[in-house]
Amino acid sequence: MKINTSVKKLTSAFAAGALLFSQSAFLSNVTIEANAASMCTANVNKTYQKIDGFGGINHVEWYGDLTDSDRAIAFGNGNDQLGCTILRVYVNPDKNQWYKVLPTAQYAAKRGITIFASPWEPPASLAENGSAYGGKLHLPKKNYGAYAQHLNDFGKYMKQNGVDLYAVSVQNEPDYAKEWTAWTPDETTDFIANYGNQITSTKLMSPESFQYGAYNNGKDYYSKILNNSKAYANCDIFGTHFYGTPRSKMDFPALENCGKQLWMTEVYVPDSNVDSNKWPDNLKQAVSIHDSMVVGGMQAYVVWPLRRNYSILREDTHKMSKRGYAFAQYSKFVRPGDVRIDITEQPASNVFVSAYKNNNNQVTIVAINNSNSGYSQQFSLNGKTIIDVDRWRTSSSESLAKTDNLTIENGTTFWAQLPAQSVSTFVCTLSGGSTGGNGGTGSSGSSGSSELDSDGYYFHDTFEDEITWQAHGSTELQKSGRTPYKGSEAVVVTNRTSAWMGAERTLPSGVQNGKAYSFSVNVTELDGDDTETFYLKLNYTDSSGTAHYSTIAEGVCPKGKYLQLSNTNYTIPSDAVNPVIYVETKDTTSNFYIDEAICAPAGKSLPGAGIPEIPQTNTNTNTNTQTPTNDTYPKSIQVNYSAQYHQIQFTWSPVQNAQNYGIAVYLAGKWRIQTQSISGSSTSYVTPKNLTPGMSYKVAIAAKVNGTWDVNNAIKNAVIVTVV
């Protein structure tokens, strides 16, 4: 019989397509009919623009300055942080007010953030009434030289105060100037051509038109500059705003191919009247970024403003909004120096995909499903070997929800669910050298063999003689005298007051940045919950001083059993400073134990406890006492959901003489194996904790009897699990 069960969440492995294995003997006699969308293929050899970054404006005069917490969220790239790499500031017409921009600008400058400035008005002494020109103010030509000096002085002032200003623009929105200064395209071109070379303290950006290409001919400002050799020579960056600019008006080949940087420097999407936590309205933020990059060829995307209740950082809670999470699907992963590459842009109706490569041998794919239906999508990197895929996703119920290590088919493709009205980011690590982004030469593999011990390891910590790990936080480490995974000793981590507090280890000199390695550590706990999620992570700072906490491996550990946290292909970031590995938990602060920690060359399988079976706590006392039937497949299947741990438990009637049980899930028109190694004496299976939402799936449970899998009957008896 079929059981139609509604649960809140389904295993992330199912929802993400993370367990999409090639067909094996389990399903070899089943005819599969695929119904998924066409392949979405990226070509790392076909490149477009280099990305300069993502960010927003901090307009102190209008909205007040950012708090310390706001700054950390805006410019940090850890959990629940935006990862901004660009800051826009306001050029006050009164130089006595310039100090107001310094606190946040200095904070950002210390972290390597690109900072540029925009003026709204010239000094009052230089301006005239602008009503005849359609604006509040107008700058007469006789004062162009003094205005150039004003902008140049601002760049000098910033530099004297520790901020190396990247650029200053000629004017904010000269074509929408009822509250500031109006310029015609001819006037701004004249100013740049004849006075732009007087601005030497920083780069000069074009005027930032209100409408790039909609109804008021905003592109005229740029066409005039392109057609004036002196103006073109003096203009370093083209900046524009996207208000009222639909996708169909974003393309401007002459500007995109002119050899100068091209930035989108202001917009708010979808609207200032839409609360930034409303979904799916704020999915439009991701669509806007996609269009600006793919259609407009923009190299930067800057929002208005950084902090507002309709923007990416809320002013009421001082936390990221849903609009911010949609923005961060790009800003956290598509970093300065990355290069956009070719990919199937619309593999299905209302689905939009873009891709970028970096010099760490990685390709980042961002996929937006703007439709009302979810579906499975297959991705390919045009024959490149993929060794790892991690996914982050924002939807109505998720905010940058992460799934590590999606399963790769044949080393070259992977499947993933794209839920309705969601945006997903996939970071794909490739094998065999740099993908060429930013001209880098990063490669995978190990460093010289002279750093390896006799077992071929960079380090092997047994804890039998000494403790080679240190406290991570205010914890205490000591030999346990009990509960080793191997040998007679393990290390116990105590005095934990937060889940992030644990144990850390400095990496040896033979472990080099930009290269991949195999890591393993065994962990257990005796005093906490029945199960706990453990993480092996890498903590490092990048070249800008920003701290990062990257997951190497994670797993669920039952109390009293050892879990192996391992990853055979983890790449140390090329810009990592002082990298250390560490172990932490997800929820509890109870003591835990570590043993047998190893680092080896990439691809090397390391010995360890593996993944233990989770003990079952089934409220149905009859489940495990049923008499085995003569059937060759489980006829009775039950599905239980744990609200406490967000886990699903499958239990089934035992099959007489069963050697093993296997579980498969129907995804993208194919039955795909999750496991086929469940012991024949077991009649239950539990998914990992903290599952993510997905769609409706068929789950089949088969038995292997006398060496044969009865797949056909198992599929006929499939359980339909609906995620709501």
Stockholm file with secondary structure:
# STOCKHOLM 1.0

chainA/1-724         MKINTSVKKLTSAFAAGALLFSQSAFLSNVTIEANAASMCTANVNKTYQKIDGFGGINHVEWYGDLTDSDRAIAFGNGNDQLGCTILRVYVNPDKNQWYKVLPTAQYAAKRGITIFASPWEPPASLAENGSAYGGKLHLPKKNYGAYAQHLNDFGKYMKQNGVDLYAVSVQNEPDYAKEWTAWTPDETTDFIANYGNQITSTKLMSPESFQYGAYNNGKDYYSKILNNSKAYANCDIFGTHFYGTPRSKMDFPALENCGKQLWMTEVYVPDSNVDSNKWPDNLKQAVSIHDSMVVGGMQAYVVWPLRRNYSILREDTHKMSKRGYAFAQYSKFVRPGDVRIDITEQPASNVFVSAYKNNNNQVTIVAINNSNSGYSQQFSLNGKTIIDVDRWRTSSSESLAKTDNLTIENGTTFWAQLPAQSVSTFVCTLSGGSTGGNGGTGSSGSSGSSELDSDGYYFHDTFEDEITWQAHGSTELQKSGRTPYKGSEAVVVTNRTSAWMGAERTLPSGVQNGKAYSFSVNVTELDGDDTETFYLKLNYTDSSGTAHYSTIAEGVCPKGKYLQLSNTNYTIPSDAVNPVIYVETKDTTSNFYIDEAICAPAGKSLPGAGIPEIPQTNTNTNTNTQTPTNDTYPKSIQVNYSAQYHQIQFTWSPVQNAQNYGIAVYLAGKWRIQTQSISGSSTSYVTPKNLTPGMSYKVAIAAKVNGTWDVNNAIKNAVIVTVV
#=GR chainA/1-724 SS CCCEEEESCBCHHHHTTTTCCCCCGGGTTCCCCCCSCCCEEEEEEEEEEECCEEEEECCHHHHCCCCHHHHHHHHCCSTTCCCCCEEEEEECSSGGGGGGGHHHHHHHHHTTCEEEEEESSCCGGGCEECGGGTSSEECCGGGHHHHHHHHHHHHHHHHHTTCCCCEEESCBCTTSCTTSEECCHHHHHHHHHHHGGGCCSSEEECCBBSBSSSSSCTTHHHHHHHTCHHHHHHCCEEEEEBTTCCGGGCCCHHHHTSSSEEEEEECCSSCTTSCTTCTTTTHHHHHHHHHHHHTSCCSEEEESCSBSTTSSBCTTTCSBCHHHHHHHHHHTTSCTTCEEEEECSCSSTTEEEEEEECTTSEEEEEEEECSSSCEEEEEECTTCCEEEEEEEEESSSCSSEEECCCCEETTTEEEEEECTTEEEEEEEEESSSCCCGGGCCCCCSCCCGGGCCTTSCSEEECCSSCCCCEEESSCEEEECSSCCSSSSCCEEEECCCSTTCEEEEECCTTSCTTCEEEEEEEEECSSSCSEEEEEEEEEEECTTSCEEEEEEEEEEEETTSCEEEEEEEEECCTTCEEEEEEEEESSCCSCEEEEEEEEEETTCCCCSCCCCCCCCCCSCTTGGGCCCBSCSSCCCEEEEEETTTTEEEEEECCBTTEEEEEEEEEETTEEEEEEEEEETTCCEEECCSSCBCCCEEEEEEEEEETTEECHHHHHHTCEEEEEC
#=GC SS_cons         CCCEEEESCBCHHHHTTTTCCCCCGGGTTCCCCCCSCCCEEEEEEEEEEECCEEEEECCHHHHCCCCHHHHHHHHCCSTTCCCCCEEEEEECSSGGGGGGGHHHHHHHHHTTCEEEEEESSCCGGGCEECGGGTSSEECCGGGHHHHHHHHHHHHHHHHHTTCCCCEEESCBCTTSCTTSEECCHHHHHHHHHHHGGGCCSSEEECCBBSBSSSSSCTTHHHHHHHTCHHHHHHCCEEEEEBTTCCGGGCCCHHHHTSSSEEEEEECCSSCTTSCTTCTTTTHHHHHHHHHHHHTSCCSEEEESCSBSTTSSBCTTTCSBCHHHHHHHHHHTTSCTTCEEEEECSCSSTTEEEEEEECTTSEEEEEEEECSSSCEEEEEECTTCCEEEEEEEEESSSCSSEEECCCCEETTTEEEEEECTTEEEEEEEEESSSCCCGGGCCCCCSCCCGGGCCTTSCSEEECCSSCCCCEEESSCEEEECSSCCSSSSCCEEEECCCSTTCEEEEECCTTSCTTCEEEEEEEEECSSSCSEEEEEEEEEEECTTSCEEEEEEEEEEEETTSCEEEEEEEEECCTTCEEEEEEEEESSCCSCEEEEEEEEEETTCCCCSCCCCCCCCCCSCTTGGGCCCBSCSSCCCEEEEEETTTTEEEEEECCBTTEEEEEEEEEETTEEEEEEEEEETTCCEEECCSSCBCCCEEEEEEEEEETTEECHHHHHHTCEEEEEC
//
